[in-house]
Amino acid sequence: MSTLPTLVFIPGSWHKPTCYDEVINLLQGQQKFKCTSITLPSTAGNPEATFKDDLDAAREAISAETTHGRNVVVIAHSYGGMVGNSAIKGFTRSNFTESQDQIPATGYVIGLILIASGFTLTGLSFMDPFFGHPPPSWRVNNETGYAELVASPRELFYHDVPADEAEFWVSQLTTQSLKALFEGGEYTYAGWKDVPVWYIGTVEDRGLPVMVQRMQVGMAREMGGRVEHRELHTSHSPFLSQPELTVKIMLEAVGAFVGKLGGNGSTSRHGDTIVAPKATILQPFTWFKFGLPLVLGHIVGSSQFIKKLKALF
């Protein structure tokens, strides 16, 4: 890769950008990437912080690179995926209508890497697909204005991280504004339709079940997304429990975005720890493990469900 893109990292709910430090150190030290990570205002101790505030922070980080002619890859985790998807709007080649010889060669978002996250639907807030009902892992506290974790944070996010490290990361969790989760649908955008996407699934995830992740990939593909799918046998936080493998996938993804490396599915495994999900006729178990969730996702993506859901909000 002769001209490396800048990697912009967006964390998820309750998380500081320092959660990416280990993978960023590997990417900057060994691979010489420029990396920048943002703090989401909704996690900075202000219950009035909105999704728009998070979006503005992400767009500012992207713009700081693209205005200087540097390409960008956005990397986002969990709730941060909604921010990353939406922040892409206006920064990709697909947003330019000029003839090819008038479009600058660089200065765009060229790809998106989603980690245990989702595919944003334009016009829907984070909680709209859940019809406003939080999952069992957290609850609404209208008095404080924050989403409060009720499940063990270590079990939810870091069950495969060594105990002392997991406790440290639990101590680093911060507050999460409810406004950012329940409002802001007018600012959301399906940016995954504008750029190629690599999805890093997490098989042992206790926060976002892997079957749901696989369905989302199927839905996005049915709706026109160019999604390359990889999975790791990790918790919700592979950048902490398996940073080296997470970086391997990121490097493969960036290589595909710049047209230098794979991305065609020819490499399905790396030491039996990184898997490219695929249903194989001669392996019936893969029909259920990979095929059925992806098919269900395709059905959702091709049905009127999405239109009906959007009509409700």
C-alpha positions in Angstrom: 0.0 0.0 0.0 1.8 3.1 -1.2 -0.6 5.7 0.1 -2.2 4.6 3.4 -5.6 5.9 4.3 -6.2 7.5 7.7 -8.1 5.2 10.1 -10.8 7.0 12.1 -12.0 4.9 15.1 -15.4 5.4 16.7 -16.2 3.7 20.0 -19.5 2.3 21.2 -21.8 3.3 24.0 -20.2 3.8 27.4 -16.7 3.5 26.0 -13.8 5.9 25.8 -11.7 5.9 22.6 -8.8 4.4 24.7 -10.5 1.0 24.2 -8.9 1.0 20.8 -5.4 1.8 22.0 -3.9 -1.7 21.6 -5.0 -2.1 18.0 -4.0 1.5 17.2 -0.5 0.8 18.6 -0.2 -2.2 16.4 -1.4 -0.3 13.3 0.7 2.8 13.9 3.8 1.1 15.1 4.1 -1.9 12.8 2.1 -0.8 9.8 2.7 3.0 9.9 -1.0 4.0 9.6 -2.2 7.3 10.8 -5.0 6.7 13.3 -7.4 9.0 15.1 -10.0 8.0 17.6 -12.9 10.2 18.7 -14.7 10.7 22.0 -18.4 10.6 21.6 -20.0 13.5 23.4 -22.9 11.2 24.5 -20.3 9.4 26.7 -18.7 12.5 28.1 -20.9 13.0 31.2 -23.5 15.2 29.6 -27.1 13.8 29.7 -28.1 16.4 27.1 -25.6 15.2 24.5 -27.4 14.0 21.4 -26.8 11.7 18.4 -26.2 14.9 16.4 -23.3 15.8 18.7 -21.8 12.4 18.2 -22.2 12.7 14.5 -20.6 16.1 14.4 -17.6 14.8 16.3 -17.1 12.0 13.8 -17.6 14.2 10.8 -15.1 16.7 12.1 -12.5 13.9 12.4 -13.2 12.7 8.9 -13.2 16.2 7.4 -9.8 17.0 9.0 -8.3 14.3 6.8 -10.3 14.5 3.6 -9.9 18.3 3.3 -6.1 17.7 3.1 -6.6 15.1 0.3 -6.2 12.0 2.5 -8.5 9.0 2.1 -10.2 7.7 5.2 -11.4 4.3 6.5 -14.0 4.5 9.2 -13.9 1.8 11.9 -16.8 1.7 14.3 -17.9 -0.6 17.2 -21.5 -1.3 18.4 -23.5 1.9 18.8 -20.6 3.7 17.1 -21.6 1.9 13.9 -24.7 4.2 13.7 -22.5 7.2 14.1 -19.9 5.9 11.5 -22.5 5.0 9.0 -24.2 8.4 9.2 -20.9 10.3 9.3 -19.9 9.0 5.9 -22.7 11.0 4.1 -21.2 13.4 1.6 -17.6 12.1 2.0 -17.6 9.3 -0.6 -17.0 9.3 -4.4 -20.7 8.3 -4.9 -21.7 11.8 -3.6 -19.9 13.5 -6.5 -21.8 14.1 -9.8 -18.9 15.7 -11.8 -17.2 13.8 -14.6 -14.5 11.4 -13.6 -11.7 13.7 -14.8 -13.0 16.5 -12.5 -13.2 14.3 -9.3 -10.0 14.5 -7.2 -8.2 11.2 -6.9 -8.1 11.2 -3.1 -9.8 12.8 -0.2 -12.7 10.4 0.4 -14.1 7.9 2.8 -13.2 4.7 0.9 -14.4 2.0 3.3 -16.2 1.1 6.5 -15.2 -1.6 9.0 -18.0 -2.5 11.5 -17.2 -4.5 14.6 -20.2 -6.2 16.3 -22.4 -3.5 15.1 -25.3 -2.9 12.8 -26.4 -1.4 9.4 -28.0 2.0 10.0 -31.3 2.6 8.2 -31.8 6.2 7.1 -34.3 8.0 9.2 -34.3 5.6 12.2 -32.7 6.3 15.5 -30.7 3.6 17.4 -33.7 2.5 19.5 -36.4 2.7 16.8 -35.8 -0.9 15.5 -36.3 -2.0 19.2 -39.6 0.0 19.3 -38.1 1.9 22.2 -37.6 -1.1 24.5 -34.1 -1.5 25.9 -32.5 -4.9 25.9 -32.2 -6.7 29.3 -28.6 -5.5 29.7 -29.5 -1.9 30.4 -32.3 0.3 31.6 -33.6 3.8 31.1 -33.0 6.2 34.0 -35.1 9.3 33.2 -34.0 11.0 36.4 -30.3 11.1 35.4 -30.8 11.0 31.6 -28.5 8.1 31.2 -28.7 4.5 30.0 -27.6 2.4 33.0 -26.1 -1.0 32.7 -27.8 -3.7 34.7 -25.8 -6.7 33.4 -22.3 -7.3 34.6 -20.1 -5.1 32.3 -17.4 -7.7 32.3 -19.8 -10.5 31.2 -21.4 -8.2 28.7 -18.3 -6.8 27.1 -15.1 -8.5 28.2 -15.7 -12.1 29.4 -12.8 -13.4 27.4 -10.3 -10.7 28.6 -8.0 -11.7 31.5 -9.6 -10.8 34.8 -7.3 -7.9 35.8 -7.5 -6.3 32.4 -11.2 -6.8 32.3 -11.6 -5.0 35.6 -9.5 -2.1 34.4 -11.7 -1.7 31.3 -14.8 -1.9 33.4 -13.4 0.9 35.5 -13.0 3.0 32.3 -16.7 2.8 31.3 -18.5 6.1 31.4 -22.1 7.3 31.2 -24.2 7.1 28.1 -26.8 9.7 27.2 -30.3 8.5 26.5 -30.9 11.2 24.0 -28.3 9.8 21.7 -30.0 6.4 21.7 -33.6 7.4 21.5 -33.5 10.5 19.3 -31.8 11.8 16.2 -33.4 9.7 13.5 -33.5 12.7 11.2 -29.7 12.7 11.1 -29.1 9.0 10.5 -27.9 7.7 7.1 -27.3 4.3 5.5 -23.7 5.1 4.6 -22.9 1.4 4.2 -24.6 1.6 0.8 -22.1 4.2 -0.4 -18.8 2.3 0.3 -17.6 -1.3 0.6 -18.0 -2.7 4.1 -16.1 -5.3 6.1 -18.0 -6.7 9.0 -16.2 -8.3 12.0 -18.6 -10.6 13.8 -18.1 -11.8 17.3 -19.2 -15.4 17.8 -19.2 -15.5 21.7 -20.9 -12.0 22.0 -23.1 -11.8 25.0 -24.4 -8.3 24.1 -25.3 -8.7 20.4 -25.9 -12.3 19.6 -23.9 -13.6 16.6 -27.1 -14.9 14.9 -28.5 -11.3 14.9 -25.2 -10.1 13.4 -25.4 -12.7 10.6 -29.0 -11.7 9.9 -27.9 -8.1 9.6 -25.2 -9.0 7.1 -27.8 -10.8 5.0 -30.2 -7.9 5.2 -27.5 -5.4 4.1 -26.4 -7.5 1.2 -30.1 -7.9 0.0 -30.4 -4.1 0.2 -27.4 -3.4 -2.0 -24.5 -3.4 0.5 -21.1 -4.7 -0.6 -20.3 -6.6 2.6 -17.3 -8.8 3.3 -17.9 -10.9 6.4 -15.4 -12.2 8.9 -15.9 -13.7 12.4 -13.7 -14.1 15.5 -14.5 -16.4 18.4 -14.5 -13.5 20.9 -16.7 -11.4 23.2 -18.2 -8.1 22.1 -14.7 -6.5 22.3 -12.3 -8.3 20.0 -10.0 -5.3 19.9 -9.2 -6.1 23.6 -9.3 -9.9 23.7 -7.8 -10.6 20.3 -6.1 -7.4 19.1 -3.7 -9.1 16.7 -6.4 -11.0 14.9 -8.6 -7.9 14.8 -5.7 -6.0 13.2 -5.2 -8.9 10.6 -8.8 -8.4 9.5 -8.4 -4.7 9.4 -5.3 -4.9 7.2 -7.1 -7.3 4.8 -10.0 -4.9 4.7 -7.9 -1.8 4.0 -6.0 -3.7 1.4 -9.3 -4.6 -0.4 -10.4 -0.9 -0.1 -7.3 0.3 -1.8 -7.2 -2.5 -4.3 -4.0 -4.2 -3.1 -5.1 -7.3 -1.2 -7.9 -9.8 -0.8 -11.5 -9.2 -0.2 -12.8 -11.8 -2.7 -13.4 -14.4 -0.1 -10.5 -16.6 -1.3 -9.0 -16.7 2.2 -11.5 -18.2 4.5 -9.4 -19.0 7.5 -6.2 -17.8 9.3 -5.1 -20.6 11.6 -8.8 -21.6 12.1 -9.3 -18.5 14.2 -10.6 -16.0 11.6 -13.6 -17.4 9.7 -15.3 -16.1 6.6 -18.9 -17.4 7.2 -20.1 -19.6 4.3 -22.7 -22.3 4.0 -21.3 -25.4 2.4 -23.4 -28.1 0.8 -21.3 -30.9 2.2 -21.4 -29.5 5.7 -25.0 -29.4 6.8 -24.2 -27.7 10.1 -23.1 -24.6 8.2 -26.6 -24.4 6.7 -27.9 -23.5 10.2 -24.8 -21.8 11.5 -24.3 -19.4 8.6 -26.9 -20.0 5.9 -30.2 -19.7 7.8 -29.4 -16.4 9.5 -28.1 -14.9 6.2 -31.2 -16.1 4.4 -33.5 -14.6 7.1 -31.6 -11.4 6.7 -32.2 -11.4 3.0 -35.9 -12.0 3.6 -36.1 -9.0 5.9 -34.1 -6.9 3.5 -36.3 -7.7 0.6 -39.7 -7.5 2.4 -41.9 -4.6 3.3 -40.7 -4.8 6.9 -38.2 -2.0 6.5 -40.8 0.3 4.9 -43.3 -0.5 7.6 -40.8 0.1 10.3 -39.8 3.5 8.9 -43.4 4.5 8.5 -43.9 4.1 12.2 -41.3 6.7 13.1 
